[in-house]
């Protein structure tokens, strides 16, 4: 099975994809839109993309492409703890590090550690943590460092000068498996933490109480919402769609009647699926 993922190799998404599809043929894509395109043109059967980080928040591009490609559904969620390490070449002199490279989110998530211990070193953004590690490995004669994971260290022959440098210990990223023909239940030996349903909802017009009407559909049915996220439709100020996740199975008449009531409110609803949430290792 061919699985697209947000690359390059040794990225956190690659690490997630390896655990979710240990026997899959993993195809790195340079961008999130590239992962969606791989599904649309048949290059891959499934894709793994990041959806949310507990520190930096929602990955807006993933939401935008879920909305823009209604034929693509969510097959599963997977939550992985994120551990950032400061990696250097084995020949590097740690007391004279000049530059530190990484993805902007990784630099932000380890800002206080880097500011406290390497204030004089220039911090430079890179396209990914893995690409930063690769760059450091290719320049052994310079005193450079990268913020990346252990997978990248092993792949590119670097050593961890400092481990777990993220400023907040509870740093997790949520990934989603997406496909055009999602299975009813993604099979995996990984532990399951629960089930969710994802919905994209667009209000018919911007009017007072519109969002309250939509949320009331779930409230009186005692349907627990674990996430409500608004994104601009890019059609004008004040025009939004909402990404909502509902916890639990979607198999009772109350759940299906909720969609009917939303339709009666003239809200546009895309049901993204009812799926498992898995727990990954860092």
C-alpha positions as CSV (number, residue, x, y, z in Angstrom):
1,X,0.0,0.0,0.0
2,X,1.3,3.4,-0.9
3,X,1.1,6.0,1.8
4,X,1.9,9.7,1.2
5,X,3.2,11.8,4.1
6,X,4.5,15.3,4.8
7,X,8.2,14.8,4.3
8,X,11.1,14.7,4.1
9,X,12.4,11.4,5.7
10,X,12.9,11.6,9.4
11,X,10.2,14.3,9.9
12,X,7.7,13.8,12.7
13,X,5.0,13.0,10.2
14,X,7.3,10.3,8.8
15,X,7.8,8.9,12.3
16,X,4.0,8.8,12.7
17,X,3.5,7.1,9.3
18,X,6.0,4.4,10.1
19,X,4.1,3.4,13.2
20,X,0.7,3.6,11.5
21,X,1.8,1.7,8.4
22,X,4.9,-0.4,9.2
23,X,4.5,-2.4,6.0
24,X,3.4,0.4,3.8
25,X,5.4,2.1,0.9
26,X,5.9,5.5,2.4
27,X,6.1,8.4,-0.1
28,X,7.4,11.7,1.2
29,X,5.6,14.9,-0.1
30,X,7.2,18.4,0.2
31,X,3.9,20.0,1.2
32,X,0.5,19.3,2.8
33,X,-1.3,20.1,-0.6
34,X,1.1,17.6,-2.2
35,X,-0.3,14.9,0.2
36,X,-3.9,15.7,-0.9
37,X,-2.9,15.8,-4.5
38,X,-1.3,12.3,-4.2
39,X,-4.7,11.0,-3.1
40,X,-6.6,12.8,-5.8
41,X,-4.4,11.6,-8.7
42,X,-4.0,8.1,-7.3
43,X,-0.3,8.2,-6.5
44,X,-1.1,7.1,-3.0
45,X,-4.0,5.2,-1.4
46,X,-3.8,7.0,1.9
47,X,-1.9,10.0,3.4
48,X,-0.7,11.1,6.8
49,X,-0.7,14.8,7.6
50,X,-0.5,16.9,10.8
51,X,-3.7,18.4,12.1
52,X,-2.9,20.1,15.4
53,X,-0.1,20.7,17.9
54,X,-0.8,21.2,21.6
55,X,1.5,24.3,21.7
56,X,1.2,25.9,18.2
57,X,-2.5,25.0,17.6
58,X,-4.3,23.9,14.5
59,X,-2.5,23.4,11.1
60,X,-4.6,25.7,9.1
61,X,-3.6,24.4,5.7
62,X,-4.8,20.9,6.6
63,X,-8.2,22.2,7.5
64,X,-8.4,24.3,4.3
65,X,-7.6,21.3,2.1
66,X,-10.1,19.1,4.0
67,X,-12.7,21.7,3.1
68,X,-11.5,22.2,-0.5
69,X,-11.4,18.5,-1.3
70,X,-14.8,17.1,-0.2
71,X,-14.1,13.6,-1.7
72,X,-11.4,13.1,0.9
73,X,-12.3,11.7,4.3
74,X,-10.6,11.1,7.7
75,X,-9.8,7.4,8.4
76,X,-8.1,7.8,11.8
77,X,-6.4,10.2,14.2
78,X,-3.1,9.6,15.9
79,X,-1.5,11.5,18.8
80,X,2.2,11.5,19.3
81,X,4.3,13.2,22.0
82,X,6.9,15.5,20.5
83,X,10.5,15.3,21.8
84,X,13.0,17.9,20.5
85,X,16.7,17.3,20.8
86,X,19.6,19.6,20.0
87,X,21.7,17.7,17.4
88,X,25.2,18.3,16.4
89,X,27.9,16.6,14.3
90,X,30.1,14.3,16.4
91,X,33.1,16.6,15.5
92,X,31.3,19.8,16.6
93,X,32.6,21.9,19.5
94,X,29.5,22.5,21.6
95,X,30.9,25.6,23.2
96,X,31.1,27.5,19.9
97,X,27.8,26.8,18.2
98,X,27.2,29.6,15.7
99,X,23.8,28.7,14.2
100,X,20.8,26.6,15.1
101,X,18.5,25.4,12.3
102,X,15.0,24.0,12.5
103,X,11.4,24.3,11.4
104,X,9.8,27.5,12.8
105,X,7.5,25.5,15.1
106,X,10.3,23.5,16.6
107,X,12.3,26.7,17.2
108,X,9.2,28.3,18.8
109,X,8.6,25.2,21.0
110,X,12.2,25.3,22.3
111,X,12.6,29.1,22.4
112,X,13.3,29.5,26.1
113,X,15.8,26.7,26.3
114,X,17.7,28.0,23.3
115,X,17.6,31.6,24.5
116,X,18.9,30.5,27.9
117,X,21.7,28.3,26.8
118,X,22.6,29.5,23.3
119,X,21.6,33.2,23.3
120,X,24.5,34.2,21.0
121,X,23.8,31.5,18.4
122,X,21.7,32.6,15.4
123,X,18.4,30.8,15.0
124,X,17.5,30.1,11.4
125,X,14.3,28.7,10.1
126,X,14.4,25.6,7.8
127,X,11.7,23.8,5.8
128,X,11.6,20.9,8.3
129,X,13.4,19.5,11.3
130,X,14.7,16.7,9.3
131,X,16.0,18.9,6.5
132,X,17.8,21.0,9.2
133,X,19.5,17.8,10.6
134,X,20.5,16.8,7.1
135,X,22.1,20.2,6.5
136,X,24.1,20.0,9.7
137,X,25.3,16.5,8.8
138,X,26.5,17.8,5.5
139,X,28.6,20.6,7.0
140,X,30.8,18.9,9.6
141,X,33.5,21.6,9.5
142,X,31.1,24.3,10.9
143,X,29.8,24.6,14.4
144,X,26.1,24.1,13.6
145,X,23.2,22.5,15.4
146,X,19.7,21.4,14.5
147,X,16.5,21.0,16.6
148,X,15.1,17.6,15.5
149,X,14.1,14.1,16.7
150,X,16.1,11.0,17.5
151,X,15.0,9.4,14.2
152,X,16.8,12.3,12.3
153,X,19.9,11.9,14.5
154,X,20.1,8.2,13.7
155,X,19.5,8.7,10.0
156,X,22.1,11.5,9.5
157,X,24.8,10.4,12.0
158,X,24.3,13.2,14.5
159,X,24.6,13.1,18.3
160,X,22.2,14.7,20.8
161,X,23.9,17.4,22.7
162,X,20.8,18.1,24.8
163,X,17.6,16.0,24.9
164,X,14.0,17.0,25.4
165,X,14.6,20.7,25.0
166,X,10.9,21.6,24.4
167,X,9.8,24.3,26.7
168,X,6.5,22.6,27.6
169,X,6.6,18.9,28.6
170,X,3.1,18.1,27.3
171,X,3.9,18.8,23.7
172,X,1.9,16.5,21.4
173,X,1.0,16.6,17.7
174,X,-2.2,15.1,16.3
175,X,-2.0,13.5,12.8
176,X,-4.8,12.3,10.6
177,X,-5.0,9.5,8.1
178,X,-6.9,10.6,5.0
179,X,-8.1,8.8,1.9
180,X,-10.8,8.9,-0.8
181,X,-12.2,5.5,0.2
182,X,-11.6,5.3,4.0
183,X,-12.0,1.9,5.7
184,X,-14.7,1.5,8.3
185,X,-12.0,1.1,11.0
186,X,-8.3,1.5,10.5
187,X,-6.6,-1.7,11.7
188,X,-3.5,-1.3,13.8
189,X,-1.8,-2.9,16.8
190,X,-1.5,0.6,18.3
191,X,-3.6,1.4,21.4
192,X,-6.9,3.2,20.8
193,X,-7.8,6.1,23.0
194,X,-11.3,6.6,21.7
195,X,-13.5,7.3,18.7
196,X,-14.5,10.6,17.1
197,X,-16.5,12.0,14.2
198,X,-15.4,15.0,12.1
199,X,-17.7,17.5,10.5
200,X,-17.2,20.6,8.3
201,X,-20.1,23.0,8.7
202,X,-20.8,26.2,6.8
203,X,-23.6,28.5,7.9
204,X,-26.0,29.7,5.2
205,X,-25.3,33.4,6.1
206,X,-23.7,35.5,8.7
207,X,-26.5,36.3,11.2
208,X,-26.8,36.8,14.9
209,X,-27.2,33.5,16.7
210,X,-26.2,31.4,13.7
211,X,-23.4,29.5,15.4
212,X,-25.6,29.1,18.6
213,X,-28.2,27.4,16.5
214,X,-25.7,25.0,15.1
215,X,-24.2,24.2,18.5
216,X,-27.6,23.7,20.0
217,X,-28.2,20.8,17.6
218,X,-25.4,19.0,19.5
219,X,-26.1,20.4,23.0
220,X,-29.7,19.2,23.5
221,X,-28.7,15.7,22.3
222,X,-25.8,15.7,24.9
223,X,-23.2,15.1,22.1
224,X,-19.8,16.1,23.5
225,X,-17.7,18.3,21.2
226,X,-14.0,17.9,21.6
227,X,-13.0,20.6,19.1
228,X,-14.6,23.7,17.4
229,X,-12.3,25.5,15.0
230,X,-13.3,28.4,12.6
231,X,-11.5,29.1,9.3
232,X,-12.1,31.8,6.8
233,X,-13.8,30.8,3.5
234,X,-11.5,33.3,1.7
235,X,-14.6,34.8,0.1
236,X,-14.8,37.9,2.2
237,X,-14.6,39.2,5.7
238,X,-16.9,37.5,8.1
239,X,-17.3,34.3,6.0
240,X,-16.2,31.1,7.8
241,X,-16.6,27.4,8.0
242,X,-16.3,25.4,11.2
243,X,-14.5,22.1,11.9
244,X,-16.2,20.2,14.7
245,X,-15.3,16.9,16.3
246,X,-17.8,14.9,18.3
247,X,-16.6,12.2,20.7
248,X,-17.9,8.6,20.6
249,X,-19.5,6.4,18.0
250,X,-21.9,7.8,15.4
251,X,-24.4,5.1,15.3
252,X,-27.6,6.2,17.0
253,X,-30.8,7.8,15.6
254,X,-29.9,10.9,17.6
255,X,-26.7,11.3,15.7
256,X,-28.2,10.9,12.3
257,X,-31.1,13.2,13.2
258,X,-28.5,15.8,14.1
259,X,-27.5,16.0,10.4
260,X,-31.1,16.3,9.4
261,X,-31.6,19.2,11.8
262,X,-28.5,20.9,10.5
263,X,-29.8,20.5,7.0
264,X,-33.1,22.0,8.1
265,X,-31.1,25.0,9.3
266,X,-29.8,25.3,5.7
267,X,-26.2,24.6,7.0
268,X,-23.8,22.9,4.6
269,X,-22.4,19.8,6.3
270,X,-19.6,17.5,5.1
271,X,-19.4,14.4,7.3
272,X,-15.7,13.4,7.4
273,X,-16.2,10.0,9.1
274,X,-16.3,8.2,12.4
275,X,-12.9,7.0,13.3
276,X,-10.4,5.7,15.9
277,X,-7.8,7.8,17.7
278,X,-4.5,6.0,18.2
279,X,-1.6,6.7,20.5
280,X,1.9,6.8,19.0
281,X,5.4,6.7,20.5
282,X,7.8,9.6,20.2
